[in-house]
Structures are given as C-alpha cells and as structure tokens.
C-alpha cells in the first residue's frame, strides 16, 4: 500500500512539474511569441501559398515569403522590397519594367533574380486553379527577364495598376516563387512545398503536429533579404505563432509573459489585462488606448435589391434614427473611431477621405437647407472621457474622427411618412400596412460587429421598428450577404471598405454596377447589390488613370459623396484593435508615440516591424 | 450459430451501405458551398480578382474537386475510392488527403474518450451498484444526491469551472494541446506524463459527467433487480450479502449498461466538440466543426464515415458479446 501511495505521489508530482514551455533549445528571451490569428493550423505543413486555401497570417505570408512591393500602413506609399524601385510603365500602360534589388538570396543559397519573377507570372498563368492564375490570364501577354535584375511584363491591354497584383497590400500580393524548385514540379496544386525555401528573413524551424504552434528562425543570412537590406536585422532570433484558444486563455498567457502580442481582445478583456500586467501596452498610452486605423471599417449594410431598403430615403431615415453617441458608449465605452464616409479607416484613407472631407461633410445638404452632419460628436466623446477621469491628449477629431450623422428621429419620421410608412401606437408599418420587421445579421465571432448590431437594433427599436438580431456563424453570416438573402447586417469588408492605399479605385471598384448579381447568385463584390451609373462611370474613368494622378483623389472623393447621398451602407466605426503587447521580453512595438507601422502583425508587413523590436535582456 | 453470424454481418453491411448513402446525400445537401467559401475568403483578403475571374476560378476548382459531375457519378466515384481506402482530398486544406487529417486527430479523440468512458463506466457502475444495494444507508442517499446533481450540471459549466480553477486560478494544467511543446521529439516517460497532464482536465470533466449518469442509472437498476423473485429467494436461502450483490444483482443490472458502454465507445469516432473546444484539445470534434463551417464535404464525410464504422462495429460486437453475458438470449437455447 505504501508503495502504491508513493508511486501515485510521484506521478502527481511529475505531472505538476511538466511545464508547457518552448521547444527544446529555444531561449525565451530570443523568442517573440505572437497570437495565431486563425487559431489552430489544421494542416500546418502546407507551404504552397499559391494553392487556394493555404493558411495566411501564421508566418508564411508575413515571415517566409516576399513581395516586390509593400504598402506602408502609415503613409499609403509603396515600399520597395524585392523591387529596387517603383514600376516603370510605358506611355500606353501595356509594358512594365521592374528593376530588382541585387544581392537577395533564397534560403537555400540560390540567388533571387528576374528569372524568378518572370517564371512566377508565366507559371501561374499556365496552371489553372492556382492563385493569381486568372489575373495573369486576363492581363499578361508575356513576362521575361531582360537581364539578371530587370523584368519586363507585356500586357494584353492597358493597365496602369498592374503592379498591385504583385504588391502586398494588407495580407499579401502575388508572392514570388523559387524557379529552381517549381520548374521541377509537374502538378503544383498537389505540391505542398514543405518545408518552404524562404525569400523572407525567417525560415521554418519546427511545428506542433496538431497545429497549435509553429516556430520560425531568423535566417543566418538575413542581410541577403529585402527586409535586411531596407530595415536592418530582425531582432528576435525566433518567432513563434501560438493558438492559445479563446480570449481568456490568451489574456492569462500574456499576464504570465507567455504571449508577447495578442491579435485583439474585447474592451472588458483590455481593462482586465492592462490592470493585471504592468508590462502590457496598446496603441495609445492612455484612454482610448486602441488602434483606430485598421484598414477595414464596420457598418450597417442594406440589401439594396430588397424593398424597402432599395430606397435611398429609407436608408437615410434609418441612419438618422441612430443616436451614434449612445451607440459609442453602450457598445464601445467610447473606444472607437467614427466613420462618416464610405472610405476605409487606414491612415491614408482617414487623412484624405474622412478628415480630408470634413468641410464637404459639414456643408452637405440631404435636402435643400437640411444638413445632416454632426461635427460635435468628437468633442462630446472627449467630454465623456474626461467625465470618466481620463485625460484626452490632442485634438478629438484626430482621435474620434470628424463626426458622424445627426440623431434626428423627427426628420426620419418625416421622411418615412412621405414614403407612405405609418406609425401607430409607437410602431412602424410598411406602406402596404404590414408591421415593419428587420432582421439584422451579426457574427458570432467578432465582438465589435455583434455589439454594433445590438446597439443599432436597440436604437431602431426605440424608434418603433421591430428588430430581431440574428447571430450567425462565419459561413452562414457571409453567405447571407453574398447570396443576397439578408435584409440588413453588421458587415465589413477589406475590399470595399478597407483603405491603406490612397488610391480609392483599389478599394471601391467593387461598387461598379457590373458587379451587381441577382439575388441567389454568389457575389464577391458589391454585395449590397447597389447600382449607380455615375459611380460606375467615375470608377471607369479612375481605372484609366495612374494611381498617383492627383485627379484620382478628386474622382474618389466624388465617389464617396455619391455613396453618402445614397447611403447603401451606413458606415459606422473602425475594426479597431487593442492588440495588447507585452514589454516584459521585448520593447519597440509600434504605437502612437512610435508609429512606424500599424500593429497588424498578422498581415504581410509583420516582417517590417521585427527590426524595430528590442530585447529587454530579461 | 453460423447462420446467426452471417445474418448479423449482412445486416451490418447493409446498415453501412445505407449509412454512407445518407451521409453522402446529407453532406452534399449542405447549404454551404465549399468553393464559394474558399474563393469568397480569397476575395475578402483583397486579392485582385474580378467577378468574372471569380466565376472562372470557381469552375476550375469545381473540376479539380470533382464537384462538377452529377451527384450519382460523385457518389459512385466516392464509393470506388472508399474501396481503395481513399477518402479524397480535403477541400479546405487541399491537397491534403482527408485520411491524413483524420488519422492525425483520431488518436487524441480515441485515447481521451475511450479512457474516460471506461473509467467512468467502471467506477459509476460499481458505486451505483453498491449505493443501490444498500439503498437505505445514509451514504447511499448521499451518493444518489451527489451524482444526481453532477449528472444534471450542464457539461460546459462543469468543464469551464475546471478550466477556471486549474488553468487560470491555480495554473497547474496547460492552456492547450495534446502534448507538451517542450518535448516534441522526445518520446519518454516524461513525455507520456506530459500527454496525461494535457488530457487530465478534459478527461476529468468527461468522467464526472458520464459517471454521474452511470451511478444514477445503475443505482435504479440495482434497486429494481434487488426486488426480483430470484434475489429475494437468494436472501431467503441465507446466501452472503456480498455473493448476492455481485452474482445475482450486479450481473443482472449490468445488461443495459453493457449496451450503453458499447454504443458510447462506438460513438467515440464522432469526437467531443465541446470538450475539445473548451480545453483546446486536438481531435475529431474540431475537425468536424471545421468541415461543417467550411462546407468541406470530403472531410465531413470522412469523419462521419469513421463514426458510422465505429457504431456498426459496436452493434456487431454487442450482438456477439451479449449472449455470453446473458444466457437467456443465446441462439438455439
């Protein structure tokens, strides 16, 4: 019996002593541990990024592969990465010449040259089913290496923006393939390219067979990569992506200094972690802490092919029935930025198309003599913050945006009654006499979008509409939108609404009427199914102009003005991020005081952040 | 006897055949189109394709995945591949074969669930039998109350309570995974202990829930068997109580419990989604969830297929084992 007790005690003691640490031989103080945004990697050994469905956000796109150019998350300008300079277009926009950076090598020691770029384009064009295949089929006549470091691409038709395909905007762009590997591959769709040969500053080191973590190691020849040449040595020797699971586990892990950077947390989660861990930081040092310039903006989307949301005035009445001040407080405790226009919230869009349109917004008349814009909201939110004991540093417009739309239920009522809607005993009825019921879709997995849906639903209920919020899982949530089966929903998009590039055509071309499909057909773009001839004409005009032509900004602003006049979606707030980082092992994370990049480490530009980090020596 | 076995095998074969047909149709009738899901995700990530390019890409992928053929052709193609042991590629994780994903997840699920079910079944039935046999004793009343409450606690509440207590408040157990990341390539006694440590909380949560139900059911069964004529006769004969408990009452009370155990083990291949999600434990449950939300027909079919096979085998085993336990159902007797 004594022996049995001894064995049991020994087993229990051993169980308690088995700590969950880094893989053997990996020192913590040389390792940056970050959140795996898409949770666990079900198939961690898929390194072929050119096959649809390969995992993005956990090291391959943001550490291992590389692009010719990146978009600077702050300025919206192109960063030359593998390319030595910006692309040179012929006057007819049918030939592009790209000069490449010299001295870049693949991790297996083979030099990166123009042959790799030309091969990538021609190879993907040749193989159906591969990523970017359809792009190259549509545009490329031929791509060839003019010399070892110069690529020439001949296009079938003029395109002043062809280089966007080869540019990493947020997540990725067409990444360059190693010719010396893929030229020997017969069926690239079935080739897993594992472990991948790297062109970026890190190489694959190890992974959990169950996909809970994956580890990358800095290349010994990091100085022979684009990041090494442009930004310097990436500080962490190792970068580990870990899928801790739900928010509470990630917060607990950061409090114990086992997770250096979290994708995002809820407001409540943020309040907890900032008090529990004195090393935790976010974008701002004080209230409102969070980063407000994620490229994507959230909004209330209408199905413009369905009655009564096919009517501009109904959409506007619903906009004026929202008390945005109350929404900001009830859903976000004031920690959000207001999006009055249909631009994204990336810094480039914010400067040009939110703040930059402040005068137009203030003077915009929905009806002769009626100005619906409310520029007082930023100051009111600042007052709220002060009333809570927080200090507001700087201009409230720079924090909360230039304002939003007025809360004017009387005007909303007037508009609806003109359209034949009736209000009886405080409840609204459609012109045909049936009660007005709205089903508002919200996702299960994006807290901010769900909160927006519930807060707006509450506003509309107070106004007298019977609103039901349907909280849906990811795929049904987006399918409702894409097939046009929804009425109204709290949606967002990184295409139509995103914006770190100054060129509004890039994000707003999807509003073109040619992208409107019948209900029941899966639409990739223009999913609110809103048609407008003038916007389509403006987009066609912008398509023919080079992206840096000053006229594109003017035409872009006109597109936004029409979108505001028509309000096919009610732009609301940003996809703000707390993205808490832990300064126990590492400092130098991007923040408001040192805004060299955005905190979007899961995107392709993560590699540009790493040279800025500094070890604390702990 | 030979005829009985052949009949059972034929019956299981048809069950399996009809089951696969139903599974095939149900997965194909899913409102989620896997191709739309994949290409839609790419569009969300700011790729540069147009609507026309999207349509063309969709056609190509439909052809690669074999989804452009009529449903009947797809079914026969699936059955043909199945005979060859090929469940096809996963759509969401193309070109990885479904079987590879399943075999990677299966040991965790099977290990966790089988162990938990057997421990809970053994302990639950023993406690239930004793509590039922001595129904008037105080400890019996206490056990009945305790396990009744336990069996009524919603599983997620119990699992989350364990998680809060032993992962967050007292950080004894790990946040996630099935094995320690610090010992990935070191199969050793310590590594096995690491596996046990990772499985401990999920397993404990399952054991408590299964055990609660087992104790309550077994106690009721024991009380019922105790009042049967043959038990009373045994008491009148003056046989020792221990003998009556194990040879008269326990054995007869076990019959429905054996059915329950066999079917529970048969269902192991379906995974335990809630357990796996709460404890971030790898397994078939999470794989099924990925398959459902992404409309990955092949992967869903694969997991469901193994579940079907598990249940068919369990039923078959039950048919063969039952006569050994219960002489009353022996063929020809």
HADDOCK unambig.tbl for C-alpha pairs under 7 A between the chains (distance, minus, plus):
assign (segid A and resid 15 and name CA) (segid B and resid 193 and name CA) 5.98 0.50 0.50
assign (segid A and resid 15 and name CA) (segid B and resid 194 and name CA) 6.72 0.50 0.50
assign (segid A and resid 15 and name CA) (segid B and resid 197 and name CA) 5.70 0.50 0.50
assign (segid A and resid 16 and name CA) (segid B and resid 172 and name CA) 6.15 0.50 0.50
assign (segid A and resid 18 and name CA) (segid B and resid 194 and name CA) 6.02 0.50 0.50
assign (segid A and resid 20 and name CA) (segid B and resid 174 and name CA) 6.35 0.50 0.50
assign (segid A and resid 20 and name CA) (segid B and resid 180 and name CA) 5.52 0.50 0.50
assign (segid A and resid 20 and name CA) (segid B and resid 181 and name CA) 6.33 0.50 0.50
assign (segid A and resid 20 and name CA) (segid B and resid 182 and name CA) 6.37 0.50 0.50
assign (segid A and resid 21 and name CA) (segid B and resid 181 and name CA) 6.34 0.50 0.50
assign (segid A and resid 21 and name CA) (segid B and resid 182 and name CA) 5.14 0.50 0.50
assign (segid A and resid 22 and name CA) (segid B and resid 181 and name CA) 6.13 0.50 0.50
assign (segid A and resid 22 and name CA) (segid B and resid 182 and name CA) 5.05 0.50 0.50
assign (segid A and resid 23 and name CA) (segid B and resid 181 and name CA) 5.46 0.50 0.50
assign (segid A and resid 23 and name CA) (segid B and resid 182 and name CA) 4.00 0.50 0.50
assign (segid A and resid 23 and name CA) (segid B and resid 183 and name CA) 6.34 0.50 0.50
assign (segid A and resid 23 and name CA) (segid B and resid 184 and name CA) 6.79 0.50 0.50
assign (segid A and resid 24 and name CA) (segid B and resid 182 and name CA) 5.43 0.50 0.50
assign (segid A and resid 24 and name CA) (segid B and resid 183 and name CA) 6.55 0.50 0.50
assign (segid A and resid 43 and name CA) (segid B and resid 93 and name CA) 6.53 0.50 0.50
assign (segid A and resid 53 and name CA) (segid B and resid 38 and name CA) 6.23 0.50 0.50
assign (segid A and resid 53 and name CA) (segid B and resid 92 and name CA) 5.96 0.50 0.50
assign (segid A and resid 53 and name CA) (segid B and resid 93 and name CA) 6.20 0.50 0.50
assign (segid A and resid 54 and name CA) (segid B and resid 93 and name CA) 6.85 0.50 0.50
assign (segid A and resid 128 and name CA) (segid B and resid 60 and name CA) 6.63 0.50 0.50
assign (segid A and resid 129 and name CA) (segid B and resid 57 and name CA) 6.31 0.50 0.50
assign (segid A and resid 129 and name CA) (segid B and resid 60 and name CA) 5.66 0.50 0.50
assign (segid A and resid 129 and name CA) (segid B and resid 61 and name CA) 5.93 0.50 0.50
assign (segid A and resid 134 and name CA) (segid B and resid 53 and name CA) 5.66 0.50 0.50
assign (segid A and resid 134 and name CA) (segid B and resid 57 and name CA) 6.92 0.50 0.50
assign (segid A and resid 135 and name CA) (segid B and resid 49 and name CA) 6.23 0.50 0.50
assign (segid A and resid 165 and name CA) (segid B and resid 48 and name CA) 6.23 0.50 0.50
assign (segid A and resid 171 and name CA) (segid B and resid 45 and name CA) 6.33 0.50 0.50
assign (segid A and resid 189 and name CA) (segid B and resid 95 and name CA) 6.89 0.50 0.50
assign (segid A and resid 190 and name CA) (segid B and resid 95 and name CA) 5.28 0.50 0.50
assign (segid A and resid 208 and name CA) (segid B and resid 181 and name CA) 6.91 0.50 0.50
assign (segid A and resid 210 and name CA) (segid B and resid 282 and name CA) 6.44 0.50 0.50
assign (segid A and resid 212 and name CA) (segid B and resid 177 and name CA) 6.48 0.50 0.50
assign (segid A and resid 244 and name CA) (segid B and resid 175 and name CA) 6.48 0.50 0.50
assign (segid A and resid 244 and name CA) (segid B and resid 176 and name CA) 6.12 0.50 0.50
assign (segid A and resid 245 and name CA) (segid B and resid 280 and name CA) 6.18 0.50 0.50
assign (segid A and resid 249 and name CA) (segid B and resid 175 and name CA) 6.53 0.50 0.50
assign (segid A and resid 252 and name CA) (segid B and resid 168 and name CA) 6.80 0.50 0.50
assign (segid A and resid 475 and name CA) (segid B and resid 293 and name CA) 5.86 0.50 0.50
assign (segid A and resid 475 and name CA) (segid B and resid 294 and name CA) 6.73 0.50 0.50
assign (segid A and resid 493 and name CA) (segid B and resid 44 and name CA) 6.54 0.50 0.50
assign (segid A and resid 494 and name CA) (segid B and resid 44 and name CA) 5.94 0.50 0.50
assign (segid A and resid 494 and name CA) (segid B and resid 45 and name CA) 6.60 0.50 0.50
assign (segid A and resid 494 and name CA) (segid B and resid 46 and name CA) 6.30 0.50 0.50
assign (segid A and resid 495 and name CA) (segid B and resid 44 and name CA) 6.43 0.50 0.50
assign (segid A and resid 495 and name CA) (segid B and resid 46 and name CA) 5.50 0.50 0.50
assign (segid A and resid 515 and name CA) (segid B and resid 51 and name CA) 6.43 0.50 0.50
assign (segid A and resid 524 and name CA) (segid B and resid 40 and name CA) 6.21 0.50 0.50
assign (segid A and resid 524 and name CA) (segid B and resid 43 and name CA) 6.60 0.50 0.50
assign (segid A and resid 524 and name CA) (segid B and resid 51 and name CA) 6.28 0.50 0.50
assign (segid A and resid 525 and name CA) (segid B and resid 51 and name CA) 6.98 0.50 0.50
